[in-house]
Amino acid sequence: MKRLKIVSDGTPHGTRVYDADGKLITAPITRICWEITAPHGAVVQVEFLAEIEVIGEVQSG
């Protein structure tokens, strides 16, 4: 789990996500989900679009 700061004007284009050091995260964000449950506070899930490369082995059988 990472500490993030989210600043938004209520629109997708006006939403910015920063890391704990205040650096803007520029990776494409595909979704931000909020859940606020009293008295426990808020939980936020941020999904990033990431490029990956996978190398594997194929077994016959």
PyMOL Python script that loads the backbone (N, CA, C, O; Angstrom):
from pymol import cmd

cmd.read_pdbstr("""\
ATOM      1  N   MET A   1       0.853  -1.170   0.000  1.00  0.00           N
ATOM      2  CA  MET A   1       0.000   0.000   0.000  1.00  0.00           C
ATOM      3  C   MET A   1       0.898   1.231   0.000  1.00  0.00           C
ATOM      4  O   MET A   1       1.892   1.285   0.724  1.00  0.00           O
ATOM      5  N   LYS A   2       0.544   2.210  -0.809  1.00  0.00           N
ATOM      6  CA  LYS A   2       1.306   3.445  -0.898  1.00  0.00           C
ATOM      7  C   LYS A   2       0.451   4.610  -0.451  1.00  0.00           C
ATOM      8  O   LYS A   2      -0.774   4.587  -0.567  1.00  0.00           O
ATOM      9  N   ARG A   3       1.107   5.613   0.053  1.00  0.00           N
ATOM     10  CA  ARG A   3       0.424   6.832   0.470  1.00  0.00           C
ATOM     11  C   ARG A   3       0.332   7.763  -0.736  1.00  0.00           C
ATOM     12  O   ARG A   3       1.344   8.059  -1.371  1.00  0.00           O
ATOM     13  N   LEU A   4      -0.875   8.224  -1.052  1.00  0.00           N
ATOM     14  CA  LEU A   4      -1.116   9.086  -2.205  1.00  0.00           C
ATOM     15  C   LEU A   4      -1.912  10.308  -1.784  1.00  0.00           C
ATOM     16  O   LEU A   4      -2.596  10.298  -0.761  1.00  0.00           O
ATOM     17  N   LYS A   5      -1.818  11.350  -2.578  1.00  0.00           N
ATOM     18  CA  LYS A   5      -2.654  12.543  -2.412  1.00  0.00           C
ATOM     19  C   LYS A   5      -3.419  12.730  -3.704  1.00  0.00           C
ATOM     20  O   LYS A   5      -2.820  12.770  -4.779  1.00  0.00           O
ATOM     21  N   ILE A   6      -4.733  12.846  -3.617  1.00  0.00           N
ATOM     22  CA  ILE A   6      -5.586  13.045  -4.785  1.00  0.00           C
ATOM     23  C   ILE A   6      -6.206  14.430  -4.689  1.00  0.00           C
ATOM     24  O   ILE A   6      -6.808  14.781  -3.674  1.00  0.00           O
ATOM     25  N   VAL A   7      -6.054  15.218  -5.756  1.00  0.00           N
ATOM     26  CA  VAL A   7      -6.634  16.557  -5.832  1.00  0.00           C
ATOM     27  C   VAL A   7      -7.538  16.571  -7.059  1.00  0.00           C
ATOM     28  O   VAL A   7      -7.100  16.241  -8.161  1.00  0.00           O
ATOM     29  N   SER A   8      -8.795  16.952  -6.868  1.00  0.00           N
ATOM     30  CA  SER A   8      -9.736  16.894  -7.979  1.00  0.00           C
ATOM     31  C   SER A   8     -10.690  18.070  -7.951  1.00  0.00           C
ATOM     32  O   SER A   8     -11.066  18.568  -6.889  1.00  0.00           O
ATOM     33  N   ASP A   9     -11.077  18.507  -9.153  1.00  0.00           N
ATOM     34  CA  ASP A   9     -12.126  19.514  -9.273  1.00  0.00           C
ATOM     35  C   ASP A   9     -13.470  18.847  -9.565  1.00  0.00           C
ATOM     36  O   ASP A   9     -14.457  19.522  -9.856  1.00  0.00           O
ATOM     37  N   GLY A  10     -13.497  17.513  -9.483  1.00  0.00           N
ATOM     38  CA  GLY A  10     -14.729  16.762  -9.713  1.00  0.00           C
ATOM     39  C   GLY A  10     -14.860  16.230 -11.128  1.00  0.00           C
ATOM     40  O   GLY A  10     -15.864  15.603 -11.468  1.00  0.00           O
ATOM     41  N   THR A  11     -13.843  16.477 -11.962  1.00  0.00           N
ATOM     42  CA  THR A  11     -13.868  15.976 -13.337  1.00  0.00           C
ATOM     43  C   THR A  11     -12.663  15.060 -13.561  1.00  0.00           C
ATOM     44  O   THR A  11     -11.660  15.179 -12.857  1.00  0.00           O
ATOM     45  N   PRO A  12     -12.751  14.147 -14.534  1.00  0.00           N
ATOM     46  CA  PRO A  12     -11.600  13.289 -14.830  1.00  0.00           C
ATOM     47  C   PRO A  12     -10.353  14.079 -15.256  1.00  0.00           C
ATOM     48  O   PRO A  12      -9.238  13.743 -14.860  1.00  0.00           O
ATOM     49  N   HIS A  13     -10.546  15.123 -16.058  1.00  0.00           N
ATOM     50  CA  HIS A  13      -9.400  15.895 -16.537  1.00  0.00           C
ATOM     51  C   HIS A  13      -8.807  16.792 -15.463  1.00  0.00           C
ATOM     52  O   HIS A  13      -7.647  17.192 -15.560  1.00  0.00           O
ATOM     53  N   GLY A  14      -9.584  17.108 -14.451  1.00  0.00           N
ATOM     54  CA  GLY A  14      -9.097  17.972 -13.384  1.00  0.00           C
ATOM     55  C   GLY A  14      -8.625  17.217 -12.159  1.00  0.00           C
ATOM     56  O   GLY A  14      -8.434  17.817 -11.101  1.00  0.00           O
ATOM     57  N   THR A  15      -8.434  15.915 -12.280  1.00  0.00           N
ATOM     58  CA  THR A  15      -7.996  15.091 -11.158  1.00  0.00           C
ATOM     59  C   THR A  15      -6.509  14.788 -11.291  1.00  0.00           C
ATOM     60  O   THR A  15      -6.051  14.347 -12.346  1.00  0.00           O
ATOM     61  N   ARG A  16      -5.756  15.025 -10.217  1.00  0.00           N
ATOM     62  CA  ARG A  16      -4.324  14.773 -10.192  1.00  0.00           C
ATOM     63  C   ARG A  16      -4.011  13.870  -9.003  1.00  0.00           C
ATOM     64  O   ARG A  16      -4.610  14.002  -7.936  1.00  0.00           O
ATOM     65  N   VAL A  17      -3.063  12.947  -9.201  1.00  0.00           N
ATOM     66  CA  VAL A  17      -2.639  12.036  -8.134  1.00  0.00           C
ATOM     67  C   VAL A  17      -1.152  12.268  -7.893  1.00  0.00           C
ATOM     68  O   VAL A  17      -0.357  12.270  -8.833  1.00  0.00           O
ATOM     69  N   TYR A  18      -0.782  12.463  -6.627  1.00  0.00           N
ATOM     70  CA  TYR A  18       0.595  12.729  -6.231  1.00  0.00           C
ATOM     71  C   TYR A  18       1.067  11.629  -5.288  1.00  0.00           C
ATOM     72  O   TYR A  18       0.271  11.042  -4.555  1.00  0.00           O
ATOM     73  N   ASP A  19       2.386  11.353  -5.315  1.00  0.00           N
ATOM     74  CA  ASP A  19       2.934  10.385  -4.374  1.00  0.00           C
ATOM     75  C   ASP A  19       3.173  11.067  -3.025  1.00  0.00           C
ATOM     76  O   ASP A  19       2.861  12.246  -2.861  1.00  0.00           O
ATOM     77  N   ALA A  20       3.724  10.327  -2.062  1.00  0.00           N
ATOM     78  CA  ALA A  20       3.910  10.854  -0.708  1.00  0.00           C
ATOM     79  C   ALA A  20       4.877  12.038  -0.672  1.00  0.00           C
ATOM     80  O   ALA A  20       4.823  12.849   0.253  1.00  0.00           O
ATOM     81  N   ASP A  21       5.763  12.147  -1.669  1.00  0.00           N
ATOM     82  CA  ASP A  21       6.720  13.245  -1.725  1.00  0.00           C
ATOM     83  C   ASP A  21       6.189  14.457  -2.479  1.00  0.00           C
ATOM     84  O   ASP A  21       6.897  15.453  -2.625  1.00  0.00           O
ATOM     85  N   GLY A  22       4.942  14.383  -2.964  1.00  0.00           N
ATOM     86  CA  GLY A  22       4.341  15.493  -3.685  1.00  0.00           C
ATOM     87  C   GLY A  22       4.621  15.492  -5.174  1.00  0.00           C
ATOM     88  O   GLY A  22       4.301  16.461  -5.863  1.00  0.00           O
ATOM     89  N   LYS A  23       5.225  14.404  -5.694  1.00  0.00           N
ATOM     90  CA  LYS A  23       5.515  14.309  -7.123  1.00  0.00           C
ATOM     91  C   LYS A  23       4.275  13.826  -7.867  1.00  0.00           C
ATOM     92  O   LYS A  23       3.644  12.843  -7.478  1.00  0.00           O
ATOM     93  N   LEU A  24       3.935  14.537  -8.949  1.00  0.00           N
ATOM     94  CA  LEU A  24       2.780  14.170  -9.766  1.00  0.00           C
ATOM     95  C   LEU A  24       3.011  12.808 -10.399  1.00  0.00           C
ATOM     96  O   LEU A  24       4.061  12.575 -10.998  1.00  0.00           O
ATOM     97  N   ILE A  25       2.044  11.906 -10.274  1.00  0.00           N
ATOM     98  CA  ILE A  25       2.115  10.598 -10.912  1.00  0.00           C
ATOM     99  C   ILE A  25       1.566  10.758 -12.321  1.00  0.00           C
ATOM    100  O   ILE A  25       0.409  11.133 -12.509  1.00  0.00           O
ATOM    101  N   THR A  26       2.411  10.467 -13.313  1.00  0.00           N
ATOM    102  CA  THR A  26       2.025  10.711 -14.699  1.00  0.00           C
ATOM    103  C   THR A  26       1.570   9.449 -15.414  1.00  0.00           C
ATOM    104  O   THR A  26       1.158   9.524 -16.572  1.00  0.00           O
ATOM    105  N   ALA A  27       1.631   8.296 -14.765  1.00  0.00           N
ATOM    106  CA  ALA A  27       1.136   7.065 -15.385  1.00  0.00           C
ATOM    107  C   ALA A  27      -0.359   7.210 -15.636  1.00  0.00           C
ATOM    108  O   ALA A  27      -1.071   7.789 -14.816  1.00  0.00           O
ATOM    109  N   PRO A  28      -0.842   6.688 -16.767  1.00  0.00           N
ATOM    110  CA  PRO A  28      -2.281   6.804 -17.053  1.00  0.00           C
ATOM    111  C   PRO A  28      -3.127   6.108 -15.977  1.00  0.00           C
ATOM    112  O   PRO A  28      -2.919   4.931 -15.684  1.00  0.00           O
ATOM    113  N   ILE A  29      -4.056   6.827 -15.407  1.00  0.00           N
ATOM    114  CA  ILE A  29      -4.958   6.282 -14.385  1.00  0.00           C
ATOM    115  C   ILE A  29      -6.245   5.884 -15.075  1.00  0.00           C
ATOM    116  O   ILE A  29      -6.858   6.689 -15.777  1.00  0.00           O
ATOM    117  N   THR A  30      -6.656   4.637 -14.877  1.00  0.00           N
ATOM    118  CA  THR A  30      -7.865   4.159 -15.541  1.00  0.00           C
ATOM    119  C   THR A  30      -9.101   4.285 -14.660  1.00  0.00           C
ATOM    120  O   THR A  30     -10.225   4.346 -15.160  1.00  0.00           O
ATOM    121  N   ARG A  31      -8.885   4.322 -13.325  1.00  0.00           N
ATOM    122  CA  ARG A  31     -10.058   4.396 -12.454  1.00  0.00           C
ATOM    123  C   ARG A  31      -9.652   4.790 -11.040  1.00  0.00           C
ATOM    124  O   ARG A  31      -8.602   4.380 -10.545  1.00  0.00           O
ATOM    125  N   ILE A  32     -10.495   5.589 -10.399  1.00  0.00           N
ATOM    126  CA  ILE A  32     -10.361   5.915  -8.979  1.00  0.00           C
ATOM    127  C   ILE A  32     -11.700   5.605  -8.331  1.00  0.00           C
ATOM    128  O   ILE A  32     -12.730   6.130  -8.752  1.00  0.00           O
ATOM    129  N   CYS A  33     -11.693   4.757  -7.309  1.00  0.00           N
ATOM    130  CA  CYS A  33     -12.923   4.375  -6.595  1.00  0.00           C
ATOM    131  C   CYS A  33     -12.821   4.831  -5.146  1.00  0.00           C
ATOM    132  O   CYS A  33     -11.799   4.634  -4.487  1.00  0.00           O
ATOM    133  N   TRP A  34     -13.895   5.442  -4.663  1.00  0.00           N
ATOM    134  CA  TRP A  34     -13.946   5.920  -3.281  1.00  0.00           C
ATOM    135  C   TRP A  34     -14.936   5.087  -2.490  1.00  0.00           C
ATOM    136  O   TRP A  34     -15.974   4.678  -3.011  1.00  0.00           O
ATOM    137  N   GLU A  35     -14.611   4.839  -1.232  1.00  0.00           N
ATOM    138  CA  GLU A  35     -15.561   4.226  -0.310  1.00  0.00           C
ATOM    139  C   GLU A  35     -15.380   4.904   1.040  1.00  0.00           C
ATOM    140  O   GLU A  35     -14.311   4.837   1.647  1.00  0.00           O
ATOM    141  N   ILE A  36     -16.428   5.549   1.494  1.00  0.00           N
ATOM    142  CA  ILE A  36     -16.370   6.242   2.785  1.00  0.00           C
ATOM    143  C   ILE A  36     -17.369   5.581   3.721  1.00  0.00           C
ATOM    144  O   ILE A  36     -18.569   5.549   3.453  1.00  0.00           O
ATOM    145  N   THR A  37     -16.852   5.054   4.823  1.00  0.00           N
ATOM    146  CA  THR A  37     -17.680   4.365   5.793  1.00  0.00           C
ATOM    147  C   THR A  37     -17.404   4.952   7.177  1.00  0.00           C
ATOM    148  O   THR A  37     -16.301   4.810   7.705  1.00  0.00           O
ATOM    149  N   ALA A  38     -18.384   5.596   7.751  1.00  0.00           N
ATOM    150  CA  ALA A  38     -18.220   6.157   9.094  1.00  0.00           C
ATOM    151  C   ALA A  38     -18.294   5.020  10.107  1.00  0.00           C
ATOM    152  O   ALA A  38     -19.081   4.103   9.872  1.00  0.00           O
ATOM    153  N   PRO A  39     -17.586   4.995  11.157  1.00  0.00           N
ATOM    154  CA  PRO A  39     -16.579   5.963  11.595  1.00  0.00           C
ATOM    155  C   PRO A  39     -15.161   5.585  11.173  1.00  0.00           C
ATOM    156  O   PRO A  39     -14.199   6.124  11.720  1.00  0.00           O
ATOM    157  N   HIS A  40     -15.011   4.684  10.224  1.00  0.00           N
ATOM    158  CA  HIS A  40     -13.693   4.147   9.885  1.00  0.00           C
ATOM    159  C   HIS A  40     -12.910   5.017   8.911  1.00  0.00           C
ATOM    160  O   HIS A  40     -11.710   4.796   8.747  1.00  0.00           O
ATOM    161  N   GLY A  41     -13.517   5.971   8.273  1.00  0.00           N
ATOM    162  CA  GLY A  41     -12.811   6.836   7.338  1.00  0.00           C
ATOM    163  C   GLY A  41     -13.028   6.428   5.897  1.00  0.00           C
ATOM    164  O   GLY A  41     -14.033   5.802   5.560  1.00  0.00           O
ATOM    165  N   ALA A  42     -12.076   6.786   5.048  1.00  0.00           N
ATOM    166  CA  ALA A  42     -12.218   6.576   3.611  1.00  0.00           C
ATOM    167  C   ALA A  42     -11.189   5.576   3.099  1.00  0.00           C
ATOM    168  O   ALA A  42     -10.065   5.501   3.597  1.00  0.00           O
ATOM    169  N   VAL A  43     -11.597   4.820   2.104  1.00  0.00           N
ATOM    170  CA  VAL A  43     -10.701   3.910   1.396  1.00  0.00           C
ATOM    171  C   VAL A  43     -10.763   4.304  -0.073  1.00  0.00           C
ATOM    172  O   VAL A  43     -11.846   4.491  -0.628  1.00  0.00           O
ATOM    173  N   VAL A  44      -9.586   4.430  -0.705  1.00  0.00           N
ATOM    174  CA  VAL A  44      -9.524   4.810  -2.113  1.00  0.00           C
ATOM    175  C   VAL A  44      -8.719   3.757  -2.865  1.00  0.00           C
ATOM    176  O   VAL A  44      -7.651   3.339  -2.417  1.00  0.00           O
ATOM    177  N   GLN A  45      -9.238   3.335  -4.005  1.00  0.00           N
ATOM    178  CA  GLN A  45      -8.522   2.406  -4.877  1.00  0.00           C
ATOM    179  C   GLN A  45      -8.218   3.148  -6.170  1.00  0.00           C
ATOM    180  O   GLN A  45      -9.124   3.670  -6.820  1.00  0.00           O
ATOM    181  N   VAL A  46      -6.930   3.196  -6.546  1.00  0.00           N
ATOM    182  CA  VAL A  46      -6.501   3.868  -7.764  1.00  0.00           C
ATOM    183  C   VAL A  46      -5.914   2.813  -8.692  1.00  0.00           C
ATOM    184  O   VAL A  46      -4.992   2.095  -8.304  1.00  0.00           O
ATOM    185  N   GLU A  47      -6.435   2.708  -9.914  1.00  0.00           N
ATOM    186  CA  GLU A  47      -5.931   1.745 -10.882  1.00  0.00           C
ATOM    187  C   GLU A  47      -5.141   2.480 -11.961  1.00  0.00           C
ATOM    188  O   GLU A  47      -5.601   3.475 -12.522  1.00  0.00           O
ATOM    189  N   PHE A  48      -3.942   1.969 -12.239  1.00  0.00           N
ATOM    190  CA  PHE A  48      -3.061   2.550 -13.243  1.00  0.00           C
ATOM    191  C   PHE A  48      -2.993   1.637 -14.451  1.00  0.00           C
ATOM    192  O   PHE A  48      -3.032   0.414 -14.319  1.00  0.00           O
ATOM    193  N   LEU A  49      -2.892   2.229 -15.620  1.00  0.00           N
ATOM    194  CA  LEU A  49      -2.642   1.486 -16.843  1.00  0.00           C
ATOM    195  C   LEU A  49      -1.134   1.299 -16.937  1.00  0.00           C
ATOM    196  O   LEU A  49      -0.382   2.273 -16.926  1.00  0.00           O
ATOM    197  N   ALA A  50      -0.691   0.047 -17.031  1.00  0.00           N
ATOM    198  CA  ALA A  50       0.746  -0.224 -17.060  1.00  0.00           C
ATOM    199  C   ALA A  50       1.091  -1.135 -18.222  1.00  0.00           C
ATOM    200  O   ALA A  50       0.341  -2.051 -18.559  1.00  0.00           O
ATOM    201  N   GLU A  51       2.241  -0.868 -18.831  1.00  0.00           N
ATOM    202  CA  GLU A  51       2.747  -1.744 -19.878  1.00  0.00           C
ATOM    203  C   GLU A  51       3.665  -2.766 -19.227  1.00  0.00           C
ATOM    204  O   GLU A  51       4.504  -2.417 -18.396  1.00  0.00           O
ATOM    205  N   ILE A  52       3.505  -4.029 -19.606  1.00  0.00           N
ATOM    206  CA  ILE A  52       4.356  -5.076 -19.056  1.00  0.00           C
ATOM    207  C   ILE A  52       4.878  -5.954 -20.176  1.00  0.00           C
ATOM    208  O   ILE A  52       4.322  -5.984 -21.274  1.00  0.00           O
ATOM    209  N   GLU A  53       5.944  -6.660 -19.886  1.00  0.00           N
ATOM    210  CA  GLU A  53       6.489  -7.649 -20.809  1.00  0.00           C
ATOM    211  C   GLU A  53       6.655  -8.936 -20.019  1.00  0.00           C
ATOM    212  O   GLU A  53       7.271  -8.944 -18.953  1.00  0.00           O
ATOM    213  N   VAL A  54       6.109 -10.012 -20.538  1.00  0.00           N
ATOM    214  CA  VAL A  54       6.151 -11.296 -19.838  1.00  0.00           C
ATOM    215  C   VAL A  54       6.868 -12.309 -20.715  1.00  0.00           C
ATOM    216  O   VAL A  54       6.580 -12.435 -21.905  1.00  0.00           O
ATOM    217  N   ILE A  55       7.810 -13.030 -20.110  1.00  0.00           N
ATOM    218  CA  ILE A  55       8.508 -14.112 -20.799  1.00  0.00           C
ATOM    219  C   ILE A  55       8.249 -15.377 -20.001  1.00  0.00           C
ATOM    220  O   ILE A  55       8.443 -15.397 -18.786  1.00  0.00           O
ATOM    221  N   GLY A  56       7.813 -16.432 -20.672  1.00  0.00           N
ATOM    222  CA  GLY A  56       7.481 -17.657 -19.970  1.00  0.00           C
ATOM    223  C   GLY A  56       7.846 -18.888 -20.769  1.00  0.00           C
ATOM    224  O   GLY A  56       8.397 -18.798 -21.866  1.00  0.00           O
ATOM    225  N   GLU A  57       7.532 -20.031 -20.206  1.00  0.00           N
ATOM    226  CA  GLU A  57       7.762 -21.320 -20.856  1.00  0.00           C
ATOM    227  C   GLU A  57       6.436 -22.018 -21.091  1.00  0.00           C
ATOM    228  O   GLU A  57       5.510 -21.901 -20.288  1.00  0.00           O
ATOM    229  N   VAL A  58       6.351 -22.741 -22.192  1.00  0.00           N
ATOM    230  CA  VAL A  58       5.139 -23.476 -22.503  1.00  0.00           C
ATOM    231  C   VAL A  58       5.464 -24.967 -22.362  1.00  0.00           C
ATOM    232  O   VAL A  58       6.430 -25.469 -22.936  1.00  0.00           O
ATOM    233  N   GLN A  59       4.637 -25.648 -21.590  1.00  0.00           N
ATOM    234  CA  GLN A  59       4.805 -27.091 -21.423  1.00  0.00           C
ATOM    235  C   GLN A  59       3.743 -27.819 -22.228  1.00  0.00           C
ATOM    236  O   GLN A  59       2.568 -27.456 -22.170  1.00  0.00           O
ATOM    237  N   SER A  60       4.132 -28.825 -22.965  1.00  0.00           N
ATOM    238  CA  SER A  60       3.157 -29.611 -23.710  1.00  0.00           C
ATOM    239  C   SER A  60       2.612 -30.706 -22.811  1.00  0.00           C
ATOM    240  O   SER A  60       3.307 -31.199 -21.923  1.00  0.00           O
ATOM    241  N   GLY A  61       1.384 -31.074 -23.044  1.00  0.00           N
ATOM    242  CA  GLY A  61       0.889 -32.164 -22.246  1.00  0.00           C
ATOM    243  C   GLY A  61      -0.506 -32.017 -21.934  1.00  0.00           C
ATOM    244  O   GLY A  61      -1.080 -32.870 -21.257  1.00  0.00           O
TER     245      GLY A  61
END
""", "prot")
cmd.dss("prot")
cmd.show_as("cartoon", "prot")
cmd.util.cbc("prot")
cmd.orient("prot")
